[in-house]
């Protein structure tokens, strides 16, 4: 079979995915650039996030690694035109564009790709990439359904490709210092964590001017849908997908996955034991189906010992920015605040409270964690030090072949948590996770689209 025939006939049916293409070893899966050989990188999706943050980060840190961007795939003709203009202006020359991933993988001879497409497509595009022989930088959320999540994890592990999930907190010095401090035992057992992400932005995830310019004939709508249910063309769902399920879970997949990821990283716990959540569209009644306000409560702890654990509360609203972001871990002796980057005895057990119970006080020593503070709510709206550091780590690993700061398991685990939160909010049920089947369970039933 030639390349084109392989591309057309291979499918992911055995993995439970529909209408998704794979690219087997015939397309260069065994290719590995030598120590001095140039790394050829492709772009999957010429998105706002790519232009505002990922490409500036790449430009800032890629110099020592002898790599170049040699192709851009996008299913909208306008984005391909925008790509040519951007690269001409910012990189000195236009980069070849392709109508879809199949065409790019067939013609561009790639070593790696940066994936920045719609939320629900990330896992599927990651599968395509690793089966085409490419290492991957994949934006979050990694997956919005467990079927996609399991399939992508399986593909990455089978191919052994280098994958960096776009959970850039894992490359931040403050977060690394927090990880080491918590793992040292000095903080004591975590008793609770509070996380929030609040903005007041009517235009967040909205693109009204651009929506008006989308024409169905300029978009490959069927390729956009991938394995989602067949639906009529909708310009808003194509560009404002973050507002509409099942193309995005909205708040859980966009914001919560960043913060909940630190729980897994810091503790080594793979996912919540249970989640309860509630929310609604309270302010921005603009036709969206995803909530503008959400509160989720997670139970974390050893899977085999329900007597041990802690609670995580997560809140997010799009209608009032008071409080901004918050990521605070609590122990009996005080708190670790990732916004300020400080450990303090705030809330710790004082002598006055301990003495009546014949206990010793428990107060942490105050100190400042190394590095910069936590990411703000504007982190995804432009380039930031965390993204630069995360891109740098990926490029280093492309050369060293070492594991990245945010390997595929990080994406798999944060996806479990976000899917559980989404399921709890949409069904009103207390949601759990079945270890044996690796399924999210809501009211005793598997959560589906």
N, C-alpha and C positions, 0 to 999 in steps of 0.2 A: 504494500500500500504506500502511496506517496503521502506527503505531508497533508495536502488538502483533504484527501480521503480520510486520513486518520482523524483530522480535526472535525470532520462532518459526522463521523460514525461513532466516535467514542462519547459515552455519556456517563453521568454520575447516578444512573438509575439504581445501581447496587447500594448506593449510599443514601437513598431516599430523596434525592434531589431531582427536580424536573426542569427541563429546558435549560440545562446548564452544560457548558462545554468543558472538556478537559483536553490537555495537551501533553501527550506522553513523551517517552524518552527520545523518540525520533527527532524532537525539536531541540535537542542539545542538553538534556538533563544532566549529562555527565560532564559538560563543559565547566571548567574551573579556571578562571584567569590566573596566570602566573604572578609572581611577586611584583614584577614590573609591568605587567600587561594592563592596559586600560580597561576599567570596568565600565561596561555599557549598560546604562540605566534607562528604563522606560517609565512613562507616566500613564497611570490608569485613572482617567478622570481629571480634566482640567477644571478644578473646582475653586470656589472662593477660598476655602481653607488652604489649598495648595498655594495660591497666589499670595495670600496675606501672610502665611507663616512658613509652610514647608519649603517652598522654593527659596525664600530669603535665608532660611536656615541652611539649606543645602549650599547656596552660594557662599555663605559666610564661613563654612567649615570644611568644604570639600577639597580645597586646594592641595593638601598634602597626599591625597589618596589616588591621584591619577584616574579620575572617573569623569564621565560626561553623560549628559542626557541626550539620547539619540532617537527618541520616538515618543509621541504623545497619542494616546487613544482616547477618543471621546465620541459618543453616539449623537452629539448635537453639532451640526455644521458650524454654528456660531462660536462654540467653544474651541473648535479647531482653528478658526480664524483668529480668535483672541490669543490662542497659544502662539501662533506664528508672529503676531505683533509683540507679544510679551518677550519672547526669546530674542527677537531681533533687537528690541530696545534694551533688554537687561543682560543678555548674554552675547550680543554681537552678531548673532546669526539665527535664522529660523531653524526649527527642528522639524523633521518630517512628521506629519500627522497621519493618523489612521482612523478609519470609520468605526472600528471596533477592535476588541482585544485579539480576536482570531487573526485578523489581518496583521496586527502589530507583531504578534508572536511568530507568525509565519515569515515575516520579512525583515524584522529589525535585528535579529541575532543578539538577544539581550542576555545579560547576566543577572540583572536585578530590576525590580519595579517598585515604585511608590504608588500605593493605592489610596485614592482619596475620592471615593464615590458615595452614593447614597448609603445610609446606615445599613439597610438590609442586604446590601450587595457585598459588603466587605469580606465576609467569610467565603462567599462564592467566588469572588475575584481572587482571593488568596489561593483557593484550590486550583483555579486555572493557572495562576502564576507558578506555583511550585511544581505542578505537573508539566509546565513548559520549561522547567529547569531553572527557574529564577528564584533568587533570594528576594525577600519582601520586607518593605516598610508598610505596615497596614494601619490605617487610621482606626480609631475606636468609634463606636462599640464594635467588638469583633463579630458578634452574631446577635441576632434578635429572635432566633428560635433555636431550640436544642437540636433539631435535626441538622441545621446548618452548622451549629457549633461542633457537634460530634464529627461531622464529615470533614470539616476543615482541620480539626485537630488530627484526625486520622491521616489526612493527606500530607500534612506537614511532617508528622512523625515518620511516615513511610518514605518520604523523599529526603529527609535529613537536611532540608534547606534552612538557611539562617532567616529568622523572622523577628522583626521588631514590631511589637504592638504599640500604637501611639499613645501609651500611658506615660506621658513625659515626666510625671512626678518621680518616677523611678530613676531618673537621671539627675534629679535635683540634689544638691549637696545637703540642704536642710533635711530633706526626706531621708537621705542615706544616713545622716547622723541620728535621726529619730529612730530609724530601723535598728541601728547598732545599739542605741541606748535602751530601747525596749527589749531587745534580745539579750542584753547584758544582765537583766534581772533587777537592776537598780530601781526601776520604776515600780516594781511589784506587779501583781496580777491586774490586768485591765478590768475595771468594774463597769465601765460604760464609755461610749463615744458619742459625740454630737457632731453632726455635719449639716451644713446648709449651703445653699447657692441661690441667692436672691438678686433679681434685677428688676428694673422698671423700664422695659424697652418694647414698645408696641411693634417695632420693626424687627425684633429678634426672630430669625428664621423666616422672615417675610421678604419677598422679592417682587413687589407688585409691578414695578416698571419693567423688569425683565420678563415677568410672566406674560405681559401683554405682547411681547415680541416673539414668543415661542409659537412656531407653526408646526403642525403635526408632520408635514412633509419633510421638515428639516431634522426630525428626531426619529431614531429607531426605537419606537415605543415598546415593541415586543422584546427587544434586548433589555430595555430598562426593567421590565417586569420580572425577567428571569424566572424564578420558581414561585412568584406570587400569583394569586388567582388572576385569571384573565379579566381585564377591565378596559373600558373605553378610555381613549386618550384624555388626559387631564393635565393641563399645563401647570396648575398649582401643585399637583402631586409630583410632577416631574421636577420642579424647582424648589418647592416648599415642602419637600417630603418629610421634614422633621415635625411637621404639624399633623401628619396623617398616619395612623396605623392601618395596614401592616408594613408600611415602608419605613417606619421608625417608631420607637416607643416614646420618643420625645424626651422628657426630663430624665428618665432612667438611663437611656442610652447615650444621651448627649452630655449630661453633667454628673449624674450619680456614679456612673462607671469610673470616672476619674477618682473620686473620693473613696468609694467603697473598695477600690483596688488596693488602697493602702492597708486596709484591714487584713486582706489576704497576705500581702507582702510582709507586713510587720509581725503577724502572728503565725503564719504558716498554715492557717486554716483554709481549706479549699473553697468553701461556700457557706452561706447561712444554713442553720438548721431549720429555720422557719421565717416567714415574712408575713406581716399584715400591713395593708396600705389603704389609703383613701385619698381622693382628690376630685378635681372637677375643673370645668371651664367657667371660672367665676368673673373674669374681667374681659378677656379678649374674645368676644363672640364674633369671630370673623370667618366662620365656616370650618375651623379646625376640628379634628376629632381627638387630638391628644391634649391632655390636661395642661392648664396654665398654672396649676397649683397642686402640689403633691406632698404627702407625708407618708413615710414608710418606717416601720419599726422592725428591726432584724434581731433575731436571736442567734448568737454565735457561741461556739464552744466545741469541745471534743465530741465527736460523733458518737462515741461509745460511753460517754459519761454525762448524762443530762444534769447532774448536780453541779457541774462546773460550767462557767460561761459568763457572758456579759451581753448587754443590750446596746445596739446602735440605733440612734434615731436620726432620720434624714428628712429634711424639709427643703422645699424649693418653691419659689413663687416668681412669676414673671410680671407681677403687678405692683410691687413695692420693693425697693432695693435696700431698705433698712437692714442692717446686719451683714450685707454682702455675703462673702464666703466665711465659713467657719469649719474648722477641723480640730476638734479638741478631744484628746484621750484623757480619761480619768482613772486614777487608782485611789486606794484608801489614803495615800499620802499626799495627793495633789493632782496636778494636771500637766499635760504636755500639749501646748498650743502651737499648731502648725502654721497659723497665720502670723503670729509674732515670732515664731521660732524659739520660744522660751519654755523651759520647765520651771514650775513654781509649786509652792505648797498650798496654792489656792484650793480651798475646800478640804484640805487634809485633816487628819484626826488630831485635834488640839489637846493640850494637857487638861483643859477644863472639861472637855467631853470624855476624855479617856479615864480620868481619875475615879469618877464614881463607879466605873465598871472594873476598877483595879487593873487597868490596862496601861500600857506605855503609849505616849503620844507617837504619832506617825506623820512626820512632816518632811517632804522632800527638800533637798537643797536647791536654791534658785540658781539657774545658770542658762546661758544662751547657747543654743545649738549652732554648730558650724554652718556656714553657707548663707544663702539668701532665704527670705521668708516664702510662704506658700504662694501659689498662683492665685491671681485675682479673677473676678468674673469676666474680665476682658481678655483672658489668656487665649481664647480661641479667635479673637478678633484681630490678631496681629502677631508679629514675631515676638518671641520672648526667650529669655535665657534657658528656660527648661527645654523648649523645643530645639534650640541650637545644640544643647548638650545631648539631647536624645538622638538627633540626627548624627552628631559626631560619633556617638557610641555605635550606631548602626554601621556607619562607614568603616570604623575601626574593626568591627566584627566581620565585615565582608572580606577584609584582608586577613585577619587572624584566624577566622573560622571558629572563634569562641562564641559562647552563648551571649546573647544580648541582655541588656538590663531588663527588658520586658519581653521574654520569650512567649511562644504561642500559649503556654500554660496560663500565663497571666491573662491573656485575652479570653481563654476558655473559662477561667474562674470568674472574672468580672461579668462575663455574659450570663453565667448561671444566676448571679445575684440580680442583674438587671432584668432578666427574664422573670425571675421570681417576683420582683417588685411590680413589674408590669402586670403579671398575672393576678397578683393580689389586688391591685387597684382596679383592674377591669372586671374581676369576678366577685369581689367582695369576700372572698374566701381566705382563710388562713392557708398559706401556701408552704409546701415542704418539697424536699428533693429526694428522689428515689435513687439511692446509691447503685443499686443493681442495674437498673435500666437507664440510668443517667437521664431521667425525665423530671421535669417540673410538674408537681402534682397540686391541683387546685380542687378542693372539695372531693378528694379521692379520685379525680380524673386527670388524665394527661392534659396539660394546657396546650392548645393548638391556636392557630391564627384566629 
